[in-house]
Amino acid sequence: MQGLAHLHLPIFQGRYKETDMSTTGEKPGKGTYTCTKCGEKVTLDDHGDTLPPCPRCHGTDYRP
Ligand SMILES: [Zn+2]
């Protein structure tokens, strides 16, 4: 019984996170951001707005 200990994440996930993901507390600018956990959409309508925790699941990672 072996093999389950080695789960390889696709390399692109790490790069994607650094470039396109936004996290609670950041100010990514105007736009709609989608929670990566539950798909809830959060809209920032001001350039200086800070991303809040997801209102549905309290997740902190968003994608544009
Ligand atoms: Zn969420």
N, CA, C, O and the ligand as a Tripos MOL2 file, in Angstrom:
@<TRIPOS>MOLECULE
protein
  257   255    65     0     0
PROTEIN
NO_CHARGES

@<TRIPOS>ATOM
      1 N           0.8480   -1.2010    0.0000 N.3       1 MET1
      2 CA          0.0000    0.0000    0.0000 C.3       1 MET1
      3 C           0.8790    1.2450    0.0000 C.2       1 MET1
      4 O           1.3970    1.6450    1.0420 O.2       1 MET1
      5 N           1.0370    1.8250   -1.1150 N.am      2 GLN2
      6 CA          1.7810    3.0770   -1.1700 C.3       2 GLN2
      7 C           1.3310    3.8690   -2.3920 C.2       2 GLN2
      8 O           0.6610    3.3500   -3.2840 O.2       2 GLN2
      9 N           1.7110    5.1080   -2.4030 N.am      3 GLY3
     10 CA          1.3630    5.9350   -3.5490 C.3       3 GLY3
     11 C           0.4840    7.1150   -3.1780 C.2       3 GLY3
     12 O           0.5750    8.1800   -3.7890 O.2       3 GLY3
     13 N          -0.3620    6.9300   -2.1830 N.am      4 LEU4
     14 CA         -1.2450    8.0420   -1.8240 C.3       4 LEU4
     15 C          -0.4970    9.1880   -1.1660 C.2       4 LEU4
     16 O          -1.0020   10.3090   -1.0940 O.2       4 LEU4
     17 N           0.6950    8.9080   -0.6890 N.am      5 ALA5
     18 CA          1.4600    9.9580   -0.0120 C.3       5 ALA5
     19 C           2.0510   10.9550   -1.0040 C.2       5 ALA5
     20 O           2.4900   12.0420   -0.6300 O.2       5 ALA5
     21 N           2.0520   10.5620   -2.2670 N.am      6 HIS6
     22 CA          2.6660   11.4620   -3.2380 C.3       6 HIS6
     23 C           1.6220   12.0140   -4.1980 C.2       6 HIS6
     24 O           1.3610   11.4600   -5.2670 O.2       6 HIS6
     25 N           1.0490   13.1060   -3.7800 N.am      7 LEU7
     26 CA          0.0920   13.7710   -4.6620 C.3       7 LEU7
     27 C           0.7760   14.9700   -5.2950 C.2       7 LEU7
     28 O           1.2360   15.8850   -4.6130 O.2       7 LEU7
     29 N           0.8280   14.9380   -6.5980 N.am      8 HIS8
     30 CA          1.5310   16.0190   -7.2780 C.3       8 HIS8
     31 C           0.5430   17.0490   -7.8010 C.2       8 HIS8
     32 O          -0.3530   16.7360   -8.5840 O.2       8 HIS8
     33 N           0.7240   18.2700   -7.3550 N.am      9 LEU9
     34 CA         -0.1140   19.3420   -7.8760 C.3       9 LEU9
     35 C           0.4590   19.8130   -9.2020 C.2       9 LEU9
     36 O           1.6760   19.8860   -9.3760 O.2       9 LEU9
     37 N          -0.4130   20.1250  -10.1160 N.am     10 PRO10
     38 CA          0.0740   20.6570  -11.3870 C.3      10 PRO10
     39 C           0.8960   21.9200  -11.1570 C.2      10 PRO10
     40 O           0.5450   22.7520  -10.3200 O.2      10 PRO10
     41 N           1.9640   22.0570  -11.8840 N.am     11 ILE11
     42 CA          2.8660   23.1940  -11.6920 C.3      11 ILE11
     43 C           2.1440   24.5190  -11.9140 C.2      11 ILE11
     44 O           2.4090   25.5050  -11.2260 O.2      11 ILE11
     45 N           1.2380   24.5310  -12.8720 N.am     12 PHE12
     46 CA          0.6100   25.8080  -13.2180 C.3      12 PHE12
     47 C          -0.2090   26.3980  -12.0720 C.2      12 PHE12
     48 O          -0.4430   27.6060  -12.0460 O.2      12 PHE12
     49 N          -0.6460   25.5750  -11.1330 N.am     13 GLN13
     50 CA         -1.4280   26.1040  -10.0210 C.3      13 GLN13
     51 C          -0.6270   27.1060   -9.2000 C.2      13 GLN13
     52 O          -1.1460   28.1500   -8.8040 O.2      13 GLN13
     53 N           0.6060   26.7940   -8.9540 N.am     14 GLY14
     54 CA          1.4470   27.7070   -8.1860 C.3      14 GLY14
     55 C           1.6570   29.0160   -8.9140 C.2      14 GLY14
     56 O           1.5970   30.0830   -8.3030 O.2      14 GLY14
     57 N           1.8980   28.9500  -10.1930 N.am     15 ARG15
     58 CA          2.1300   30.1770  -10.9510 C.3      15 ARG15
     59 C           0.8370   30.9740  -11.0520 C.2      15 ARG15
     60 O           0.8410   32.2010  -10.9560 O.2      15 ARG15
     61 N          -0.2580   30.2680  -11.2440 N.am     16 TYR16
     62 CA         -1.5460   30.9560  -11.3720 C.3      16 TYR16
     63 C          -1.8330   31.7640  -10.1120 C.2      16 TYR16
     64 O          -2.3160   32.8940  -10.1820 O.2      16 TYR16
     65 N          -1.5320   31.1750   -8.9700 N.am     17 LYS17
     66 CA         -1.8250   31.8360   -7.7070 C.3      17 LYS17
     67 C          -1.0130   33.1240   -7.5700 C.2      17 LYS17
     68 O          -1.5230   34.1320   -7.0830 O.2      17 LYS17
     69 N           0.2170   33.0900   -7.9890 N.am     18 GLU18
     70 CA          1.0480   34.2760   -7.8290 C.3      18 GLU18
     71 C           0.6350   35.4040   -8.7600 C.2      18 GLU18
     72 O           0.7750   36.5780   -8.4190 O.2      18 GLU18
     73 N           0.1320   35.0570   -9.9200 N.am     19 THR19
     74 CA         -0.1150   36.0940  -10.9070 C.3      19 THR19
     75 C          -1.5470   36.6020  -10.9050 C.2      19 THR19
     76 O          -1.7650   37.8110  -10.9820 O.2      19 THR19
     77 N          -2.5260   35.7140  -10.8190 N.am     20 ASP20
     78 CA         -3.9010   36.1370  -11.0490 C.3      20 ASP20
     79 C          -4.8010   36.0860   -9.8160 C.2      20 ASP20
     80 O          -5.8800   36.6800   -9.8190 O.2      20 ASP20
     81 N          -4.3880   35.4050   -8.7890 N.am     21 MET21
     82 CA         -5.2650   35.2830   -7.6340 C.3      21 MET21
     83 C          -5.1720   36.5230   -6.7570 C.2      21 MET21
     84 O          -4.1320   37.1770   -6.6760 O.2      21 MET21
     85 N          -6.2970   36.8280   -6.0990 N.am     22 SER22
     86 CA         -6.3170   37.9170   -5.1430 C.3      22 SER22
     87 C          -6.7360   37.3520   -3.7900 C.2      22 SER22
     88 O          -7.4930   36.3840   -3.7180 O.2      22 SER22
     89 N          -6.2420   37.9580   -2.7350 N.am     23 THR23
     90 CA         -6.5040   37.4500   -1.3960 C.3      23 THR23
     91 C          -7.1370   38.5390   -0.5380 C.2      23 THR23
     92 O          -6.8870   39.7280   -0.7340 O.2      23 THR23
     93 N          -7.9520   38.1170    0.4060 N.am     24 THR24
     94 CA         -8.5570   39.0470    1.3470 C.3      24 THR24
     95 C          -7.4910   39.9830    1.9200 C.2      24 THR24
     96 O          -6.4230   39.5490    2.3520 O.2      24 THR24
     97 N          -7.8120   41.2740    1.9110 N.am     25 GLY25
     98 CA         -6.8650   42.2530    2.4260 C.3      25 GLY25
     99 C          -6.1350   42.9900    1.3270 C.2      25 GLY25
    100 O          -5.5470   44.0450    1.5620 O.2      25 GLY25
    101 N          -6.1700   42.4330    0.1200 N.am     26 GLU26
    102 CA         -5.5320   43.1120   -0.9970 C.3      26 GLU26
    103 C          -6.4710   44.1250   -1.6130 C.2      26 GLU26
    104 O          -7.6800   44.0950   -1.3800 O.2      26 GLU26
    105 N          -5.9100   45.0160   -2.3970 N.am     27 LYS27
    106 CA         -6.7040   46.0010   -3.1180 C.3      27 LYS27
    107 C          -6.4620   45.8200   -4.6150 C.2      27 LYS27
    108 O          -5.6920   46.5560   -5.2310 O.2      27 LYS27
    109 N          -7.1310   44.8350   -5.1740 N.am     28 PRO28
    110 CA         -6.8740   44.4800   -6.5790 C.3      28 PRO28
    111 C          -7.4990   45.4460   -7.5750 C.2      28 PRO28
    112 O          -7.2690   45.3380   -8.7790 O.2      28 PRO28
    113 N          -8.2960   46.3970   -7.0700 N.am     29 GLY29
    114 CA         -8.9210   47.3510   -7.9850 C.3      29 GLY29
    115 C         -10.3580   46.9730   -8.2960 C.2      29 GLY29
    116 O         -10.8780   45.9620   -7.8240 O.2      29 GLY29
    117 N         -10.9900   47.8300   -9.1160 N.am     30 LYS30
    118 CA        -12.3880   47.5840   -9.4630 C.3      30 LYS30
    119 C         -12.5500   46.2670  -10.1920 C.2      30 LYS30
    120 O         -11.6700   45.8300  -10.9330 O.2      30 LYS30
    121 N         -13.7060   45.6390   -9.9620 N.am     31 GLY31
    122 CA        -13.9820   44.4260  -10.7090 C.3      31 GLY31
    123 C         -14.7480   43.4240   -9.8660 C.2      31 GLY31
    124 O         -15.0210   43.6460   -8.6860 O.2      31 GLY31
    125 N         -15.0820   42.3220  -10.5020 N.am     32 THR32
    126 CA        -15.7860   41.2550   -9.8120 C.3      32 THR32
    127 C         -14.8280   40.0940   -9.5940 C.2      32 THR32
    128 O         -14.1410   39.6590  -10.5180 O.2      32 THR32
    129 N         -14.7920   39.6040   -8.3750 N.am     33 TYR33
    130 CA        -13.8800   38.5270   -8.0280 C.3      33 TYR33
    131 C         -14.6720   37.3230   -7.5460 C.2      33 TYR33
    132 O         -15.6490   37.4610   -6.8100 O.2      33 TYR33
    133 N         -14.2510   36.1660   -7.9600 N.am     34 THR34
    134 CA        -14.9800   34.9440   -7.6490 C.3      34 THR34
    135 C         -14.2240   34.1210   -6.6240 C.2      34 THR34
    136 O         -13.0370   33.8400   -6.7910 O.2      34 THR34
    137 N         -14.9210   33.7350   -5.5600 N.am     35 CYS35
    138 CA        -14.3200   32.9070   -4.5230 C.3      35 CYS35
    139 C         -13.8960   31.5680   -5.1270 C.2      35 CYS35
    140 O         -14.6670   30.9280   -5.8430 O.2      35 CYS35
    141 N         -12.6700   31.1550   -4.8330 N.am     36 THR36
    142 CA        -12.1930   29.8990   -5.4070 C.3      36 THR36
    143 C         -12.7930   28.6890   -4.7040 C.2      36 THR36
    144 O         -12.7370   27.5810   -5.2360 O.2      36 THR36
    145 N         -13.3660   28.8800   -3.5170 N.am     37 LYS37
    146 CA        -13.9420   27.7540   -2.7830 C.3      37 LYS37
    147 C         -15.3840   27.4770   -3.1980 C.2      37 LYS37
    148 O         -15.7370   26.3440   -3.5270 O.2      37 LYS37
    149 N         -16.2290   28.5360   -3.1790 N.am     38 CYS38
    150 CA        -17.6570   28.2960   -3.3670 C.3      38 CYS38
    151 C         -18.2260   28.9930   -4.5900 C.2      38 CYS38
    152 O         -19.3750   28.7520   -4.9590 O.2      38 CYS38
    153 N         -17.4350   29.8580   -5.2270 N.am     39 GLY39
    154 CA        -17.9100   30.5040   -6.4370 C.3      39 GLY39
    155 C         -18.6940   31.7830   -6.1960 C.2      39 GLY39
    156 O         -19.2050   32.3870   -7.1380 O.2      39 GLY39
    157 N         -18.7900   32.1960   -4.9470 N.am     40 GLU40
    158 CA        -19.4710   33.4520   -4.6440 C.3      40 GLU40
    159 C         -18.7300   34.6080   -5.3070 C.2      40 GLU40
    160 O         -17.5000   34.6420   -5.3470 O.2      40 GLU40
    161 N         -19.5150   35.5570   -5.8270 N.am     41 LYS41
    162 CA        -18.8930   36.6970   -6.4880 C.3      41 LYS41
    163 C         -18.9290   37.9300   -5.5800 C.2      41 LYS41
    164 O         -19.9500   38.2440   -4.9670 O.2      41 LYS41
    165 N         -17.8050   38.6070   -5.5140 N.am     42 VAL42
    166 CA        -17.7030   39.8360   -4.7360 C.3      42 VAL42
    167 C         -17.3010   40.9470   -5.6870 C.2      42 VAL42
    168 O         -16.3310   40.8210   -6.4340 O.2      42 VAL42
    169 N         -18.0560   42.0350   -5.6520 N.am     43 THR43
    170 CA        -17.7630   43.1420   -6.5490 C.3      43 THR43
    171 C         -17.1290   44.2960   -5.7830 C.2      43 THR43
    172 O         -17.6500   44.7380   -4.7590 O.2      43 THR43
    173 N         -16.0180   44.7690   -6.2830 N.am     44 LEU44
    174 CA        -15.3990   45.9720   -5.7390 C.3      44 LEU44
    175 C         -15.6720   47.1030   -6.7120 C.2      44 LEU44
    176 O         -15.3170   47.0210   -7.8880 O.2      44 LEU44
    177 N         -16.3120   48.1730   -6.2130 N.am     45 ASP45
    178 CA        -16.6630   49.2590   -7.1280 C.3      45 ASP45
    179 C         -15.8110   50.4950   -6.9040 C.2      45 ASP45
    180 O         -16.0650   51.5490   -7.4860 O.2      45 ASP45
    181 N         -14.8120   50.3620   -6.0690 N.am     46 ASP46
    182 CA        -13.9040   51.4840   -5.8760 C.3      46 ASP46
    183 C         -12.4720   50.9730   -5.9460 C.2      46 ASP46
    184 O         -12.1570   49.8800   -5.4760 O.2      46 ASP46
    185 N         -11.6200   51.7850   -6.5410 N.am     47 HIS47
    186 CA        -10.2390   51.3440   -6.7540 C.3      47 HIS47
    187 C          -9.5260   51.0510   -5.4410 C.2      47 HIS47
    188 O          -8.6060   50.2350   -5.4040 O.2      47 HIS47
    189 N          -9.9470   51.7190   -4.3540 N.am     48 GLY48
    190 CA         -9.2550   51.5330   -3.0810 C.3      48 GLY48
    191 C          -9.9080   50.5180   -2.1650 C.2      48 GLY48
    192 O          -9.4810   50.3410   -1.0240 O.2      48 GLY48
    193 N         -10.9580   49.8390   -2.6630 N.am     49 ASP49
    194 CA        -11.6420   48.8480   -1.8290 C.3      49 ASP49
    195 C         -10.7440   47.6480   -1.5210 C.2      49 ASP49
    196 O          -9.9370   47.2200   -2.3450 O.2      49 ASP49
    197 N         -10.9120   47.1320   -0.3290 N.am     50 THR50
    198 CA        -10.1530   45.9550    0.0740 C.3      50 THR50
    199 C         -11.0320   44.7230   -0.0260 C.2      50 THR50
    200 O         -12.2000   44.7560    0.3600 O.2      50 THR50
    201 N         -10.4830   43.6510   -0.5380 N.am     51 LEU51
    202 CA        -11.2550   42.4110   -0.6450 C.3      51 LEU51
    203 C         -11.6480   41.9050    0.7410 C.2      51 LEU51
    204 O         -10.7840   41.7280    1.6000 O.2      51 LEU51
    205 N         -12.9320   41.6710    0.9670 N.am     52 PRO52
    206 CA        -13.3840   41.1130    2.2450 C.3      52 PRO52
    207 C         -13.2910   39.5980    2.2160 C.2      52 PRO52
    208 O         -13.0960   39.0150    1.1490 O.2      52 PRO52
    209 N         -13.4270   38.9500    3.3600 N.am     53 PRO53
    210 CA        -13.5660   37.4920    3.3470 C.3      53 PRO53
    211 C         -14.8510   37.1450    2.6060 C.2      53 PRO53
    212 O         -15.7930   37.9370    2.5900 O.2      53 PRO53
    213 N         -14.8910   35.9770    2.0000 N.am     54 CYS54
    214 CA        -16.0750   35.5660    1.2650 C.3      54 CYS54
    215 C         -17.3030   35.5940    2.1860 C.2      54 CYS54
    216 O         -17.2740   35.0210    3.2750 O.2      54 CYS54
    217 N         -18.3880   36.2660    1.7450 N.am     55 PRO55
    218 CA        -19.5890   36.3560    2.5720 C.3      55 PRO55
    219 C         -20.2870   35.0120    2.7690 C.2      55 PRO55
    220 O         -21.0910   34.8580    3.6880 O.2      55 PRO55
    221 N         -19.9860   34.0510    1.9200 N.am     56 ARG56
    222 CA        -20.6650   32.7610    2.0370 C.3      56 ARG56
    223 C         -19.8550   31.7310    2.8160 C.2      56 ARG56
    224 O         -20.3720   31.0740    3.7190 O.2      56 ARG56
    225 N         -18.5790   31.5980    2.4560 N.am     57 CYS57
    226 CA        -17.7730   30.5300    3.0700 C.3      57 CYS57
    227 C         -16.5790   31.0640    3.8470 C.2      57 CYS57
    228 O         -15.8060   30.2980    4.4230 O.2      57 CYS57
    229 N         -16.4370   32.3880    3.8580 N.am     58 HIS58
    230 CA        -15.3150   33.0240    4.5700 C.3      58 HIS58
    231 C         -13.9680   32.6450    3.9900 C.2      58 HIS58
    232 O         -12.9430   32.7130    4.6680 O.2      58 HIS58
    233 N         -13.9790   32.2490    2.7450 N.am     59 GLY59
    234 CA        -12.7170   31.9750    2.0660 C.3      59 GLY59
    235 C         -11.9650   33.2700    1.8140 C.2      59 GLY59
    236 O         -12.5470   34.3530    1.8750 O.2      59 GLY59
    237 N         -10.6930   33.1630    1.5370 N.am     60 THR60
    238 CA         -9.8850   34.3640    1.3480 C.3      60 THR60
    239 C          -9.1870   34.4170    0.0050 C.2      60 THR60
    240 O          -8.4130   35.3390   -0.2520 O.2      60 THR60
    241 N          -9.4460   33.4420   -0.8590 N.am     61 ASP61
    242 CA         -8.7970   33.4400   -2.1610 C.3      61 ASP61
    243 C          -9.8160   33.6800   -3.2740 C.2      61 ASP61
    244 O         -10.8590   33.0280   -3.3370 O.2      61 ASP61
    245 N          -9.4960   34.6130   -4.1310 N.am     62 TYR62
    246 CA        -10.3760   34.9440   -5.2420 C.3      62 TYR62
    247 C          -9.6170   34.9090   -6.5460 C.2      62 TYR62
    248 O          -8.4010   35.0960   -6.6020 O.2      62 TYR62
    249 N         -10.3780   34.6620   -7.5860 N.am     63 ARG63
    250 CA         -9.8060   34.8140   -8.9180 C.3      63 ARG63
    251 C         -10.6440   35.8470   -9.6550 C.2      63 ARG63
    252 O         -11.8210   36.0280   -9.3450 O.2      63 ARG63
    253 N         -10.0470   36.5210  -10.6240 N.am     64 PRO64
    254 CA        -10.7590   37.5780  -11.3490 C.3      64 PRO64
    255 C         -12.0020   37.0560  -12.0640 C.2      64 PRO64
    256 O         -12.7060   37.8260  -12.7180 O.2      64 PRO64
    257 ZN        -16.6700   31.4100   -0.7950 Zn       65 ZN65
@<TRIPOS>BOND
     1     1     2 1
     2     2     3 1
     3     3     4 2
     4     3     5 am
     5     5     6 1
     6     6     7 1
     7     7     8 2
     8     7     9 am
     9     9    10 1
    10    10    11 1
    11    11    12 2
    12    11    13 am
    13    13    14 1
    14    14    15 1
    15    15    16 2
    16    15    17 am
    17    17    18 1
    18    18    19 1
    19    19    20 2
    20    19    21 am
    21    21    22 1
    22    22    23 1
    23    23    24 2
    24    23    25 am
    25    25    26 1
    26    26    27 1
    27    27    28 2
    28    27    29 am
    29    29    30 1
    30    30    31 1
    31    31    32 2
    32    31    33 am
    33    33    34 1
    34    34    35 1
    35    35    36 2
    36    35    37 am
    37    37    38 1
    38    38    39 1
    39    39    40 2
    40    39    41 am
    41    41    42 1
    42    42    43 1
    43    43    44 2
    44    43    45 am
    45    45    46 1
    46    46    47 1
    47    47    48 2
    48    47    49 am
    49    49    50 1
    50    50    51 1
    51    51    52 2
    52    51    53 am
    53    53    54 1
    54    54    55 1
    55    55    56 2
    56    55    57 am
    57    57    58 1
    58    58    59 1
    59    59    60 2
    60    59    61 am
    61    61    62 1
    62    62    63 1
    63    63    64 2
    64    63    65 am
    65    65    66 1
    66    66    67 1
    67    67    68 2
    68    67    69 am
    69    69    70 1
    70    70    71 1
    71    71    72 2
    72    71    73 am
    73    73    74 1
    74    74    75 1
    75    75    76 2
    76    75    77 am
    77    77    78 1
    78    78    79 1
    79    79    80 2
    80    79    81 am
    81    81    82 1
    82    82    83 1
    83    83    84 2
    84    83    85 am
    85    85    86 1
    86    86    87 1
    87    87    88 2
    88    87    89 am
    89    89    90 1
    90    90    91 1
    91    91    92 2
    92    91    93 am
    93    93    94 1
    94    94    95 1
    95    95    96 2
    96    95    97 am
    97    97    98 1
    98    98    99 1
    99    99   100 2
   100    99   101 am
   101   101   102 1
   102   102   103 1
   103   103   104 2
   104   103   105 am
   105   105   106 1
   106   106   107 1
   107   107   108 2
   108   107   109 am
   109   109   110 1
   110   110   111 1
   111   111   112 2
   112   111   113 am
   113   113   114 1
   114   114   115 1
   115   115   116 2
   116   115   117 am
   117   117   118 1
   118   118   119 1
   119   119   120 2
   120   119   121 am
   121   121   122 1
   122   122   123 1
   123   123   124 2
   124   123   125 am
   125   125   126 1
   126   126   127 1
   127   127   128 2
   128   127   129 am
   129   129   130 1
   130   130   131 1
   131   131   132 2
   132   131   133 am
   133   133   134 1
   134   134   135 1
   135   135   136 2
   136   135   137 am
   137   137   138 1
   138   138   139 1
   139   139   140 2
   140   139   141 am
   141   141   142 1
   142   142   143 1
   143   143   144 2
   144   143   145 am
   145   145   146 1
   146   146   147 1
   147   147   148 2
   148   147   149 am
   149   149   150 1
   150   150   151 1
   151   151   152 2
   152   151   153 am
   153   153   154 1
   154   154   155 1
   155   155   156 2
   156   155   157 am
   157   157   158 1
   158   158   159 1
   159   159   160 2
   160   159   161 am
   161   161   162 1
   162   162   163 1
   163   163   164 2
   164   163   165 am
   165   165   166 1
   166   166   167 1
   167   167   168 2
   168   167   169 am
   169   169   170 1
   170   170   171 1
   171   171   172 2
   172   171   173 am
   173   173   174 1
   174   174   175 1
   175   175   176 2
   176   175   177 am
   177   177   178 1
   178   178   179 1
   179   179   180 2
   180   179   181 am
   181   181   182 1
   182   182   183 1
   183   183   184 2
   184   183   185 am
   185   185   186 1
   186   186   187 1
   187   187   188 2
   188   187   189 am
   189   189   190 1
   190   190   191 1
   191   191   192 2
   192   191   193 am
   193   193   194 1
   194   194   195 1
   195   195   196 2
   196   195   197 am
   197   197   198 1
   198   198   199 1
   199   199   200 2
   200   199   201 am
   201   201   202 1
   202   202   203 1
   203   203   204 2
   204   203   205 am
   205   205   206 1
   206   206   207 1
   207   207   208 2
   208   207   209 am
   209   209   210 1
   210   210   211 1
   211   211   212 2
   212   211   213 am
   213   213   214 1
   214   214   215 1
   215   215   216 2
   216   215   217 am
   217   217   218 1
   218   218   219 1
   219   219   220 2
   220   219   221 am
   221   221   222 1
   222   222   223 1
   223   223   224 2
   224   223   225 am
   225   225   226 1
   226   226   227 1
   227   227   228 2
   228   227   229 am
   229   229   230 1
   230   230   231 1
   231   231   232 2
   232   231   233 am
   233   233   234 1
   234   234   235 1
   235   235   236 2
   236   235   237 am
   237   237   238 1
   238   238   239 1
   239   239   240 2
   240   239   241 am
   241   241   242 1
   242   242   243 1
   243   243   244 2
   244   243   245 am
   245   245   246 1
   246   246   247 1
   247   247   248 2
   248   247   249 am
   249   249   250 1
   250   250   251 1
   251   251   252 2
   252   251   253 am
   253   253   254 1
   254   254   255 1
   255   255   256 2
@<TRIPOS>SUBSTRUCTURE
     1 MET1         2 RESIDUE 1 A MET
     2 GLN2         6 RESIDUE 1 A GLN
     3 GLY3        10 RESIDUE 1 A GLY
     4 LEU4        14 RESIDUE 1 A LEU
     5 ALA5        18 RESIDUE 1 A ALA
     6 HIS6        22 RESIDUE 1 A HIS
     7 LEU7        26 RESIDUE 1 A LEU
     8 HIS8        30 RESIDUE 1 A HIS
     9 LEU9        34 RESIDUE 1 A LEU
    10 PRO10       38 RESIDUE 1 A PRO
    11 ILE11       42 RESIDUE 1 A ILE
    12 PHE12       46 RESIDUE 1 A PHE
    13 GLN13       50 RESIDUE 1 A GLN
    14 GLY14       54 RESIDUE 1 A GLY
    15 ARG15       58 RESIDUE 1 A ARG
    16 TYR16       62 RESIDUE 1 A TYR
    17 LYS17       66 RESIDUE 1 A LYS
    18 GLU18       70 RESIDUE 1 A GLU
    19 THR19       74 RESIDUE 1 A THR
    20 ASP20       78 RESIDUE 1 A ASP
    21 MET21       82 RESIDUE 1 A MET
    22 SER22       86 RESIDUE 1 A SER
    23 THR23       90 RESIDUE 1 A THR
    24 THR24       94 RESIDUE 1 A THR
    25 GLY25       98 RESIDUE 1 A GLY
    26 GLU26      102 RESIDUE 1 A GLU
    27 LYS27      106 RESIDUE 1 A LYS
    28 PRO28      110 RESIDUE 1 A PRO
    29 GLY29      114 RESIDUE 1 A GLY
    30 LYS30      118 RESIDUE 1 A LYS
    31 GLY31      122 RESIDUE 1 A GLY
    32 THR32      126 RESIDUE 1 A THR
    33 TYR33      130 RESIDUE 1 A TYR
    34 THR34      134 RESIDUE 1 A THR
    35 CYS35      138 RESIDUE 1 A CYS
    36 THR36      142 RESIDUE 1 A THR
    37 LYS37      146 RESIDUE 1 A LYS
    38 CYS38      150 RESIDUE 1 A CYS
    39 GLY39      154 RESIDUE 1 A GLY
    40 GLU40      158 RESIDUE 1 A GLU
    41 LYS41      162 RESIDUE 1 A LYS
    42 VAL42      166 RESIDUE 1 A VAL
    43 THR43      170 RESIDUE 1 A THR
    44 LEU44      174 RESIDUE 1 A LEU
    45 ASP45      178 RESIDUE 1 A ASP
    46 ASP46      182 RESIDUE 1 A ASP
    47 HIS47      186 RESIDUE 1 A HIS
    48 GLY48      190 RESIDUE 1 A GLY
    49 ASP49      194 RESIDUE 1 A ASP
    50 THR50      198 RESIDUE 1 A THR
    51 LEU51      202 RESIDUE 1 A LEU
    52 PRO52      206 RESIDUE 1 A PRO
    53 PRO53      210 RESIDUE 1 A PRO
    54 CYS54      214 RESIDUE 1 A CYS
    55 PRO55      218 RESIDUE 1 A PRO
    56 ARG56      222 RESIDUE 1 A ARG
    57 CYS57      226 RESIDUE 1 A CYS
    58 HIS58      230 RESIDUE 1 A HIS
    59 GLY59      234 RESIDUE 1 A GLY
    60 THR60      238 RESIDUE 1 A THR
    61 ASP61      242 RESIDUE 1 A ASP
    62 TYR62      246 RESIDUE 1 A TYR
    63 ARG63      250 RESIDUE 1 A ARG
    64 PRO64      254 RESIDUE 1 A PRO
    65 ZN65       257 GROUP 0 **** ****
